Amino acid sequence: MASKLRSTISNLQVLYEDNHLIAINKRAGDIVQGDKTGDTPLSEVTKGYLKRKYNKPGNVYLGVAHRLDRPTTGIVVFAKTSKALPRLNKLFAEKAAEKTYWAVVRQAPEKHEATLTHWLKRNTKQNKSYAYPKEVPESKKAILSYMLRSTLDTHFLLEVALKTGRHHQIRVQLSAIGCPIKGDLKYGFPRSNKDGSIHLHARSLSFIHPVKKEPISIQAAPPKDPIWDACV
């Protein structure tokens, strides 16, 4: 485990770091926080990175303020101090951070630019959400905006801005308009990607630093593959 963890630390893509925050470009397959799988989460890998970089004795503090789905890639921000964590939590809870995602789909949406509003109901046993055009019992309102950013040979790149943060929101809402994300079997794409990823990437994140009160803008390159390469 130790050698595997060191290898993971050496491959960590740090996008931004200061005394209070660290932002990582998450790879497909990484879990942000520990779960029942028992797999080493990105939070622990990042702790290992900080421990090694600063030669810290004992435990390293790291707070998780938000997450990305396991098959999704892109920006994850952690708090390095107990002062920053509640402020970062509040920032995300109040939707004060501007998040932009890239999604690759095979079917072009009917409109090249639109705002989607659905009511999402989560099935915890299936770990899946379902979209409804109107409110149903135990559902939550979900809003996102998208625009067609570019047309590839056989796919389309959508740029998505989240207005709410719901379980699997981008995945289920795009599927609801007939545009499941490439590789996303759970939401209707016919084939999985070989590495288990889906072509959904947290591309950029902008916010006011919770401690220093300065504007921060972070951008993450998507993974290397022919389709993502054509998007950049």
Salt bridges, closest charged atoms under 4 A:
GLU17 OE1 - LYS53 NZ 3.01
GLU17 OE2 - LYS80 NZ 2.78
ASP18 OD2 - HIS209 NE2 2.65
ASP18 OD2 - LYS212 NZ 3.40
ASP30 OD2 - ARG27 NE 3.70
ASP39 OD2 - ARG70 NH2 2.56
GLU44 OE2 - LYS47 NZ 3.35
ASP69 OD2 - HIS168 NE2 3.82
ASP69 OD2 - ARG171 NH1 3.15
GLU159 OE1 - ARG149 NH1 2.78
ASP184 OD1 - ARG171 NH2 2.81
ASP225 OD2 - HIS199 NE2 2.93
ASP229 OD1 - LYS224 NZ 3.54
